[in-house]
Amino acid sequence: MTLTLTGCGASGDGGDVTLKLIAADYGDRQSNSSQHYWDQLTRAFEKKNPGIKVDVEVYSWTDVDKKVEDLVKAGKAPDLAQIGAYADYAAKGQLYSTDKLLSIPVEADFTPSLADAGEYERVQYGMPFGASTRRLFYNKKLFAEAGITNPPQTWNDIARDAQLLKSHGVKIPFAVPLGPEETQAETLLWMLSGGGGYTDSIGKYTIDSAENVKTFEWLQKDLVAKGLTGVEPAKLNRADAFQGFADGEVGMLNGHPTLMKQAEAKGIDYGTVELPGTNGKAKATMGVADWMMAFKAGGHRTETGKFLDFVYSKKNVLKFSGDYGLLPVTASATEAMLADDKYTKLHGFLKQLGNAEFYPANKTSWPLVSKTLKAKMGAAVGPKGNPYGVLTDIQNTADMADNATQ
């Protein structure tokens, strides 16, 4: 492939079009890098579609969003990007809307909750690509040794079980990773379990709602202050919490599907249940989706649409989800996964996806709010923390950011 062809959708002398895709890496080592998936998929697509070539560059999650941002700023936007957020680009009018790209059957196949989460001002620009939900994981061996016969269903159960685990020498009875790595996720999980959330039904931030304040006051008083989180939440990152669970040092934590493989690799006998709430199961769990988006700059709407129809075929969505322990983003692939016993352990996560609540990624203020949560939320539940004060502070930041973008 010549240098001119790899340059963001340039056309060669023969009339061929080369689409440029920047994608995130879901693998954890070279041998299972997403590059292998894309290489195989693009070869199959190019064979069926002579005249369209696809050049895919895969970057780590640490680098991929910045890579796309830099290309767009330099006037070299790729035709496609598969990254973490789309709203900023949609707000600037830089993206094709989904209905301008996909065939009607493919567009209609997206899981509705995911399609809705991909909308900016009620128009879909973000196409979901890889999703997950969260459940509470518990270590069956540690539970049995502590005399706990059933997994927790309420906050009172969590507090009681964590105390029993602590009494039996478990290092971290309930891991609460509010360190900067993924604070915004753990925060939302606790908000949902307490009947709250980041926004209300019309998208207004409700970070300092009475429900949210009550949630973090309980977490501070009934878990952290009693030493039931083992490590101070502000000092614990998600990756370390997951590793602790795989090492048999954590009794309970909120986790996503990739933790299953990590735990199984270390021989941990675990179970998963829906998130416990104040008086029963939580109203919803958190859903996370990554996004595919198509930039207008290259002008290859038709070719891009053909490629995306291929990407979102049932076969390809199911393969990607299965390879990387993620949930399918289409109804057809979801039905196929639910019907296949090979994916039994993913079924519990998958059944929650339709009612899951997502980050307010359709708000251009969300990146700043997420950054603020990472900086401040962990300390809110620490020994000298003030949940009400911190939540109010973050709410004020969110309101100012929201007003600035209107």
For each residue, the residues with C-beta under 8 A, 3 or more apart:
1: 5 6 18 53 55
2: 5 6 12
3: 6 7
4: 7 10 12
5: 1 2 10 12 16 18 53 55
6: 1 2 3 10 18 20 55
7: 3 4 10 20 76
8: 20 71 76 77 78 79 297 298
9: 17 18 19 20 78 79 297 298 299 300
10: 4 5 6 7 18
11: 15 16 17 18
12: 2 4 5 15 16 18
13:
14:
15: 11 12 51
16: 5 11 12 51 52 53
17: 9 11 51 52 53 300 303
18: 1 5 6 9 10 11 12 52 53 54 55
19: 9 52 53 54 55 79 80 298 300 303 304 307
20: 6 7 8 9 55 57 78 79 80 298
21: 38 54 55 56 57 78 79 80 81 82
22: 56 57 59 64 67 68 71 78 80 81 82 83
23: 34 38 56 57 58 59 64 81 82
24: 34 58 59 60 61 64 82 83 84 290
25: 33 34 35 58 59 60 61 64
26: 34 130 324 326
27: 30 31 32 33 34 36 324
28: 32
29: 32 33
30: 27 33
31: 27
32: 27 28 29 36 323 324
33: 25 27 29 30 36 58
34: 23 24 25 26 27 37 38 58 324
35: 25 38 39 56 58
36: 27 32 33 39 40
37: 34 40 41 319 320 323
38: 21 23 34 35 41 42 56 58
39: 35 36 42 43 56
40: 36 37 43 44
41: 37 38 44 45 310 311 316
42: 38 39 45 46 53 54 56
43: 39 40 46 47
44: 40 41 47 48 310
45: 41 42 48 49 52 54 307 310
46: 42 43 49 50 52 53 54
47: 43 44 50
48: 44 45 310
49: 45 46 52 306 307 310
50: 46 47
51: 15 16 17
52: 16 17 18 19 45 46 49 303 306 307
53: 1 5 16 17 18 19 42 46
54: 18 19 21 42 45 46 307
55: 1 5 6 18 19 20 21
56: 21 22 23 35 38 39 42
57: 20 21 22 23
58: 23 24 25 33 34 35 38
59: 22 23 24 25 63 64 67
60: 24 25 63 64
61: 24 25 64 65 84
62:
63: 59 60 66 67
64: 22 23 24 25 59 60 61 67 68 83 84
65: 61 68 69 83 84 85
66: 63 69 70
67: 22 59 63 64 70 71
68: 22 64 65 71 72 77 78 81 83
69: 65 66 72 73
70: 66 67 73 74
71: 8 22 67 68 74 76 77 78
72: 68 69 75 76 77 89 94 295 297
73: 69 70
74: 70 71
75: 72 297
76: 7 8 71 72
77: 8 68 71 72 94 295 297 298
78: 8 9 20 21 22 68 71 81 295 298
79: 8 9 19 20 21 294 295 298 300 303 304
80: 19 20 21 22 292 293 294 295 304 307 308
81: 21 22 23 68 78 292 293 295
82: 21 22 23 24 129 290 291 292 293
83: 22 24 64 65 68 86 290 291 293
84: 24 61 64 65 290 291
85: 65 88 291 361 366 367
86: 83 89 90 95 118 120 125 126 291 293 361
87: 90 91 120 126 361 362 363 364 366
88: 85 91 92 364 367
89: 72 86 92 94 95 125 293 295
90: 86 87 93 94 95 120 121 123 125 126 293
91: 87 88 120 364 405
92: 88 89
93: 90 296
94: 72 77 89 90 295 296 297
95: 86 89 90 125 293 294 295 296
96: 100 101 125 294 295 296 301 304
97: 100 101 123 124 125
98: 101 102 107 118 124 125 127
99: 102 107 124
100: 96 97 301 305
101: 96 97 98 294 301 304 305 308
102: 98 99 106 107 127 305 308 309 312
103: 106 107 305 309
104: 107 108
105: 108 109
106: 102 103 109 308 309 312 313
107: 98 99 102 103 104 110
108: 104 105
109: 105 106 312 330 331 332
110: 107 114 115 118 127 128 329 330 331
111: 114 115 128 131 328 329 330 331 334 353 354
112: 115 116 354
113: 116 117 287 353 354 355 356 358
114: 110 111 117 118 128 131 287 289 329 353
115: 110 111 112 118 119 124 128
116: 112 113 119
117: 113 114 126 128 287 289 358 361 362
118: 86 98 110 114 115 124 125 126 127 128 289 291 362
119: 115 116 122 123 124 125 126 362
120: 86 87 90 91 123 125 126 362
121: 90
122: 119
123: 90 97 119 120
124: 97 98 99 115 118 119 127
125: 86 89 90 95 96 97 98 118 119 120 293
126: 86 87 90 117 118 119 120 291 292 293 361 362
127: 98 102 110 118 124 291 292 293 308 312
128: 110 111 114 115 117 118 131 289 290 291 292 329
129: 82 289 290 291 292 329
130: 26 289 290 320 321 324 326 327 329
131: 111 114 128 287 288 289 290 326 327 328 329 353
132: 256 257 258 287 288 326 327 349
133: 256 285 286 287 288 327 349 350 352 353 356
134: 185 189 254 255 256 275 285 286 288 349
135: 254 255 272 273 274 275 285 348 349 352
136: 151 152 252 253 254 255 272 273 274 275 276
137: 245 252 253 254 255 259 263 270 271 272
138: 142 143 151 152 251 252 270 271 272 273
139: 142 143 245 248 250 251 252 268 269 270
140: 143 144 269 270 271
141: 144 145 248 268 269
142: 138 139 145 146 165 168 170 248 251
143: 138 139 140 146 148 149 151 161 165 251
144: 140 141 147 148
145: 141 142 168
146: 142 143 161 164 165 167 168 170 251
147: 144 164
148: 143 144 161 164 165
149: 143
150: 153
151: 136 138 143 271 273
152: 136 138 157 158 160 161 252 273 276
153: 150 157 273 276 280 281
154: 157 158 276 277 278 279 280
155: 158 159 193 218 222 276 277 278
156: 159 160
157: 152 153 154 160 161 276
158: 152 154 155 161 162 174 223 252 276
159: 155 156 162 163 222 223 226 228
160: 152 156 157 163 164
161: 143 146 148 152 157 158 164 165 173 251 252
162: 158 159 165 166 173 174 223 228 251 252
163: 159 160 166 167 173 226 228
164: 146 147 148 160 161 167 168
165: 142 143 146 148 161 162 168 170 173 174 251 252
166: 162 163 169 170 173 227 228
167: 146 163 164
168: 142 145 146 164 165
169: 166
170: 142 146 165 166 173 230 249 250 251
171: 230 244 249 250
172: 175 229 230 231 241 244 249 250 251
173: 161 162 163 165 166 170 228 229 230 251 252
174: 158 162 165 223 228 229 230 250 251 252 253
175: 172 229 230 231 236 241 244 245 250 252 253
176: 186 219 223 224 229 233 236 241 253 381
177: 181 182 183 186 233 236 237 238 240 241 253
178: 183 186 187 233 234 236 377 378 380 381
179: 183 233 234 235 236 237 238 240 378
180: 183 237 374 375 378
181: 177 237 238 239
182: 177 185 186 237 238
183: 177 178 179 180 186 187 373 374 377 378
184: 187 188 359 370 373 374 377
185: 134 182 188 189 238 286 288
186: 176 177 178 182 183 189 190 233 238 254
187: 178 183 184 190 191 373 377
188: 184 185 191 192 197 198 286 357 359
189: 134 185 186 192 193 254 275 285 286
190: 186 187 193 194 215 216 219
191: 187 188 194 196 197 198 211 212 215
192: 188 189 195 196 197 275 282 283 284 285 286 357
193: 155 189 190 215 275 276 277 278 282
194: 190 191 211 212 214 215 218 277 278
195: 192 211 277 278 283
196: 191 192 206 209 211 212 215
197: 188 191 192 200 206 212 357
198: 188 191 205 206 207 359 360 369
199: 203 204 205 206 360 363
200: 197 203 204 206
201:
202:
203: 199 200 360 362 363
204: 199 200 402
205: 198 199 360 369 395 398 399 402
206: 196 197 198 199 200 209 212
207: 198 212 369 391 394 395 398
208: 212 213 388 391 392 394 395
209: 196 206 212 213
210: 213 214
211: 191 194 195 196 214 215
212: 191 194 196 197 206 207 208 209 215 216 391
213: 208 209 210 216 217 387 388 391
214: 194 210 211 217 218
215: 190 191 193 194 196 211 212 218 219
216: 190 212 213 219 220 380 381 387 390 391
217: 213 214 220 221 387 388
218: 155 194 214 215 221 222 223
219: 176 190 215 216 222 223 224 381 387
220: 216 217 223 224 225 380 381 382 385 387
221: 217 218 224 225
222: 155 159 218 219 225 226 228
223: 158 159 162 174 176 218 219 220 226 228 229
224: 176 219 220 221 227 228 229 232 233 381 382 383
225: 220 221 222 383
226: 159 163 222 223
227: 166 224 230
228: 159 162 163 166 173 174 222 223 224
229: 172 173 174 175 176 223 224 232 233 236
230: 170 171 172 173 174 175 227 250
231: 172 175 235 236
232: 224 229 235 236 378 382 383
233: 176 177 178 179 186 224 229 236 378 381 382
234: 178 179 378 379 381 382
235: 179 231 232 378
236: 175 176 177 178 179 229 231 232 233 240 241
237: 177 179 180 181 182 240 241
238: 177 179 181 182 185 186 241 242
239: 181 242 243
240: 177 179 236 237 243 244
241: 172 175 176 177 236 237 238 244 245 250 253
242: 238 239 245 246 253 255 259 262
243: 239 240 246 247 262
244: 171 172 175 240 241 247 249 250
245: 137 139 175 241 242 248 249 250 253 255 259 262 263 268 270
246: 242 243 259 262 263 265 266 268
247: 243 244 250 266
248: 139 141 142 245 266 268
249: 170 171 172 244 245
250: 139 170 171 172 174 175 230 241 244 245 247 253
251: 138 139 142 143 146 161 162 165 170 172 173 174
252: 136 137 138 139 152 158 161 162 165 173 174 175
253: 136 137 174 175 176 177 241 242 245 250
254: 134 135 136 137 186 189 275
255: 134 135 136 137 242 245 259 272
256: 132 133 134 259 288 349
257: 132 260 325 326 327 345 346 349
258: 132 261 262 324 325
259: 137 242 245 246 255 256 262 263
260: 257 263 264 270 325 345
261: 258 264 265 325
262: 242 243 245 246 258 259 265 266
263: 137 245 246 259 260 266 268 270
264: 260 261 267 268
265: 246 261 262
266: 246 247 248 262 263
267: 264
268: 139 141 245 246 248 263 264
269: 139 140 141
270: 137 138 139 140 245 260 263
271: 137 138 140 151
272: 135 136 137 138 255 348 349
273: 135 136 138 151 152 153 276
274: 135 136 281 282 285 348 352
275: 134 135 136 189 192 193 254 281 282 285
276: 136 152 153 154 155 157 158 193 273 280 281 282
277: 154 155 193 194 195 280 281 282 283
278: 154 155 193 194 195
279: 154
280: 153 154 276 277
281: 153 274 275 276 277
282: 192 193 274 275 276 277 285
283: 192 195 277
284: 192 352 355 356 357
285: 133 134 135 189 192 274 275 282 352 355 356 357
286: 133 134 185 188 189 192 356 357 358
287: 113 114 117 131 132 133 352 353 356 357 358
288: 131 132 133 134 185 256 358 359
289: 114 117 118 128 129 130 131 329 358
290: 24 82 83 84 128 129 130 131
291: 82 83 84 85 86 118 126 127 128 129 361
292: 80 81 82 126 127 128 129 308 311
293: 80 81 82 83 86 89 90 95 125 126 127
294: 79 80 95 96 101 301 304 308
295: 72 77 78 79 80 81 89 94 95 96 298
296: 93 94 95 96 299 301
297: 8 9 72 75 77 94
298: 8 9 19 20 77 78 79 295 304
299: 9 296
300: 9 17 19 79 303 304
301: 96 100 101 294 296 304 305
302: 305 306
303: 17 19 52 79 300 306 307
304: 19 79 80 96 101 294 298 300 301 307 308
305: 100 101 102 103 301 302 308 309
306: 49 52 302 303 309 310
307: 19 45 49 52 54 80 303 304 310 311
308: 80 101 102 106 127 292 294 304 305 311 312
309: 102 103 106 305 306 312 313
310: 41 44 45 48 49 306 307 313 316
311: 41 292 307 308 316 317
312: 102 106 109 127 308 309 316 317 329 330
313: 106 309 310 316 317
314: 317 318 330 332 333 336
315: 318 319
316: 41 310 311 312 313 319 320
317: 311 312 313 314 320 321 328 329 330 332 333
318: 314 315 321 322 328 333 336 337
319: 37 315 316 322 323
320: 37 130 316 317 323 324 326
321: 130 317 318 324 325 326 327 328 333 337
322: 318 319 325 337 342 343
323: 32 37 319 320
324: 26 27 32 34 130 258 320 321
325: 257 258 260 261 321 322 346
326: 26 130 131 132 257 320 321
327: 130 131 132 133 257 321 334 337 346 349 350 353
328: 111 131 317 318 321 333 334 336 337 350
329: 110 111 114 128 129 130 131 289 312 317 333
330: 109 110 111 312 314 317 333 334
331: 109 110 111 334 335
332: 109 314 317 335 336
333: 314 317 318 321 328 329 330 336 337
334: 111 327 328 330 331 337 338 350 353
335: 331 332 338 339
336: 314 318 328 332 333 339 340
337: 318 321 322 327 328 333 334 340 343 346 347 350
338: 334 335 343 347 350 351
339: 335 336
340: 336 337 343
341: 344
342: 322
343: 322 337 338 340 346 347 350
344: 341 347
345: 257 260 348
346: 257 325 327 337 343 349 350
347: 337 338 343 344 350 351
348: 135 272 274 345 351 352
349: 132 133 134 135 256 257 272 327 346 352 353
350: 133 327 328 334 337 338 343 346 347 353
351: 338 347 348 354
352: 133 135 274 284 285 287 348 349 355 356
353: 111 113 114 131 133 287 327 334 349 350 356
354: 111 112 113 351
355: 113 284 285 352
356: 113 133 284 285 286 287 352 353
357: 188 192 197 284 285 286 287
358: 113 117 286 287 288 289 361
359: 184 188 198 288 366 370
360: 198 199 203 205 363 366 369
361: 85 86 87 117 126 291 358 366
362: 87 117 118 119 120 126 203 366
363: 87 199 203 360 366 369 402 405
364: 87 88 91 367 405
365: 368 369 398 401 402 404 405
366: 85 87 359 360 361 362 363 369 370
367: 85 88 364 370 371
368: 365 371 372 397 401
369: 198 205 207 360 363 365 366 372 373 394 397 398 401
370: 184 359 366 367 373 374
371: 367 368 374 375
372: 368 369 375 376 394 397 398
373: 183 184 187 369 370 376 377 394
374: 180 183 184 370 371 377
375: 180 371 372
376: 372 373 379 380 390 393 394
377: 178 183 184 187 373 374 380 390 394
378: 178 179 180 183 232 233 234 235 381 382
379: 234 376 382 385 390
380: 178 216 220 376 377 385 386 387 389 390 391
381: 176 178 216 219 220 224 233 234 378 385 387
382: 220 224 232 233 234 378 379 385
383: 224 225 232
384:
385: 220 379 380 381 382 390
386: 380 389 390
387: 213 216 217 219 220 380 381 390 391
388: 208 213 217 391 392
389: 380 386 392 393
390: 216 376 377 379 380 385 386 387 393 394
391: 207 208 212 213 216 380 387 388 394 395
392: 208 388 389 395 396
393: 376 389 390 396 397
394: 207 208 369 372 373 376 377 390 391 397 398
395: 205 207 208 391 392 398 399
396: 392 393 399 400
397: 368 369 372 393 394 400 401
398: 205 207 365 369 372 394 395 401 402
399: 205 395 396 402 403
400: 396 397 403 404
401: 365 368 369 397 398 404 405
402: 204 205 363 365 398 399 405 406
403: 399 400 406
404: 365 400 401
405: 91 363 364 365 401 402
406: 402 403
